[in-house]
């Protein structure tokens, strides 16, 4: 394979590559948003309980140890092929980093700060929304960044379940090894996943800069 061959493949298939890249990024973003909603809610419910925190973290950790092929194989008979098993698997894999960081971030808030807020008349819900979650946000965002990078690669495996994204490009290329476009196809899909991962991480880093108090005052 030469660079000319690779470039010709990219030019000839640019529309397909753009579509697959969009579907890949979209599936990751949607899955992370769903996982964040679940994990932050669970973290809020259990962070004051050592037993509850340990149980929730252990449950999410067990899910993460299941190989992606095995998890997809278990989900396919229930959810069929395509987007449903893919997004379900991605959400499950994304839970642990966000949940763990939510618990750590909330538990790390100085009790004196929350006591002072309650002392001026804030309700428990107001303290959570206006004091604890904003202070825990950098830790939560760090968990979101980790989950995003992790499931970006896992989504490629979801081509096994007819999932969307660039994994189909990689699987097709690998299945056609020996043909002229096989290596450019697999290599292009792999490189695009790396590029998307870096781009999404940069966007999350920017979001963190804009939404943290230090970034707002910078």
N, C-alpha and C positions, 0 to 999 in steps of 0.2 A: 504493500500500500504506500502511495506517495501523498504528499500534501495536496497535489493537484487533484488526485482522486477523491480525497476527503472534501476538498472545497467544492468540487463538482457535485458531490452528493448533497452537500448543504444547500447549494444554489438550486438544484433540481427539486429538492424536497422542502424548500423553505416554508411553504404554507402548512404542510403537515407538521413540521418541526415547531412552528409557532403555535399551532392548535394543541399539539401534545404538551408543549411547555405550559401553556395556559391551563389546560386541564390538570396537569400535575401540580402546579402552584395552587390552583383553586381548591383541589382536594385536600392538600396539606393545610391551607389556611382554614378551611371550613372545619376540618377535623380538630385542629388545635383550638379553635374557638369553642367548639362543643366540649372538648376535654377540659379547657380552662374553666368553663362554667361549672362543670361537674366537680372538678378537683378543688376549686376555690370554695365552692359551697360545702363540700365535704370537709375541707380544712377548717373552715369557720366553725363547723359543728363539733369537731373533735379536738381542736388544738388545746383546749383547757384540760383535757383528760389524757394523761399519759397512756392509759390502757387503750382508749379510743384511738389516739394518734398512732400507737404501735400497730393496732389491728388494721386500721385503714391503710397504713403504709405497707404492711406485710401483704395485704390483699392485692394492692396495686403492684407490688414487687413480684408476686407470684405470676401475675399476668405477663409481666415483662420477661419472665424466664421461658415462656412457651415459644418455641420456634415459630417464625412467621408462617412458614408453609403449613405447619401443624394447625395453627390457629385458623388460617384461612380454610383449611380442609374441614375443620369442625363447623365453621360458619356457613360454608357453601350449602350443605343439605338443608339448613334452616332458612337462610336468606337468599339463596340462589347465587347467580353469578353477577358480576358488574359492580356497580357503585355501593349497594348496601353492605356486602361483606367487607369491601375494601375500607369504607369509612368507619365501620364498626371496629375493625381491627386497628386502624390508625388511632382512633379515639382511645381504645384500651391501652395501646402502647404509650400514648402520650400522657397518661394520667399520673404516673409515679413522679416524674421530676416536678411537675406543677404542684401536686399535692404535698410532696415533701417540703418544697420551698415555701408553700403557703403556711404550713404548720410552723416551720422554722422562723419565718418572717413575723407571724403574729405572736408567737411565743417570745420573740426577742424584743417586743415593744416594752419599754420601761413602765412598770406598774405605777410609778409615781405620776407619769403623764396621764394614764387613764383615770387614776384616782382624782387628779386635779380636774379633769374634764367632767367627771361625775359630780365633783364638788361644786361646779358652777351650774349644775342643773341639767346636764346632758343625760339623755336616756341611754340604756345599754346599746340600743341599735344605733343611736347617733354617734356614740363613742366608736363603735365598730366602723361605721361608714366614713366618719370624718377624721378619725384619729388613727385607729389601728390599721385599717386597710391601706390608707395612703403611706403610712410608715413601712408597711410590709411590701408595698408595691415593687421596689427594686428586687427583692428576693423572688417575688412571684414572677416578675418579668424574666429573671434569669432562668427560672424553671421553664417558662414558655419558650425561651430561646433554645434551651437544650432539647425540649420535645420536638420543636420544629426541625432542628437539624437531624434528629434521630429518625423521625418518620419520613423525612424527605427520601432517605435511602430505602426504608422499608416499603414505601409505596411502589418502588420499582419491582419488588417481588410480587406485588398484587396483580401483575400481568397474568400470573398463574390463575387468578380468579376472574380474568377478563376485566380487571380494573382499569380506570383511566390513567393516562399519563405516559411518561417516557419509558416505562418498563416494557411496554409492548415493542418499542423500537429495539431495545436491548435484546429481549428474548427472540425476536424475529431474526436479528442479526446473528445471534449465537446459533440459532437453529439452521442457518444457511451458510455456515463456515465452509469456505472453499469457493463460494461465488464471489464475483468482483465487488459487490457492495456490502458484503457481510460485515467485514471489519469496520468500514466507515460508519455503517449503521449502528453497530453496538457502541463504537467509540463516541459517536456524536451524542447518542442518548446519555451515556455516562457523563460526558463533559457538561452537557446541558443541566443535568441534575446538580452537579457541583456548582455551576454558575447560579442556578436558582437558589440553592442553599445559601450561598454567600450573599445574594441579593436580598433574600428575606431576612437574613441575620442583620444585614446593614439597616434595613427598614426598622426592625425591632430595636436595634441599638439607637437609631434616631428617635423612635417613639419614646424610649426610656429617657433620653436626654431632654425631650420636650415635656415629659409628664412628671419628672421628679422635681422636687423643689429646688435642688441644686441646679438642674438644667434650666429651670424657669427663671432663675436669677442670674444665670451666666450671661 
